[in-house]
Amino acid sequence: MSQAASSEGRDPTLATAVHRRLREDILSGRLAPGLKLKLRDLAESYGAGASPMREALSKLAAEGLAERLEHRGFRVAAAAPSQLEGLIRSRVLAECAALQESIRLGDAAWEDALVLAEHRLNRLARSLDSHRFATNPEWEACHLRFHQALLEACGAPQLLAFCDRLREEARRYRALANTVAYPDRDVAAEHAAIARAALDRDAETAAALLAQHYERTGAFVGADLGRRAG
């Protein structure tokens, strides 16, 4: 019996574990857009049999991270500038609505959590290398926490879940772009301005700043994807 088949028999949750690993590899850019996902190769790489692998790929297709090919298996979903534009627009609409409600409903504990999230983010460098951009995983984790803290008092769990999904999709585009260092852009100042407006309970300004923040990111990433496609 092969190692993949043996593992499949021992672990009924293997499909979930494989799905998690594949999903992370797509979101991080390790599996490139358009890459054909061949069951045999994946089974060897991820240590799983055909059944859990198909289940994992079907979940990824339902999430929009993989595409089902008619009678030909799966491939990693495409990543085009036009798709990024729609994603940014969706994030702006969803997160600005959630932020405005969070500002309206947030209490002192929400304010404290937001202040702490921004403080922790500001202590870290975005890049591990001062000469060339190298992602700092700790910064990325604190960056995620900051954006979650902005919205978490909105009182709408389904909306927050939708925002989380869009945020994950956006992470994939950022990972694929070569300009993720954002030259000539002060990301920390943008975060500080958003947080200050939120803490001042200025919902209109905070939402406008958040929209600009995402639109700037979209412009950098979209331009890079366009150059690479050309």
Secondary structure, DSSP 8 states (H G I E B T S, - for coil): --HHHHHHHH-TTHHHHHHHHHHHHHHTTSS-TT-EE-HHHHHHHHT--HHHHHHHHHHHHHTTSEEEETTTEEEE----HHHHHHHHHHHHHHHHHHHHHHHHH--HHHHHHHHHHHHHHHTS-SBS-SSS--B-HHHHHHHHHHHHHHHTTSS-HHHHHHHHHHHHHHHHHHHH-TTTT-TT--HHHHHHHHHHHHHTT-HHHHHHHHHHHHHHHHHHHHHHHHHHH-
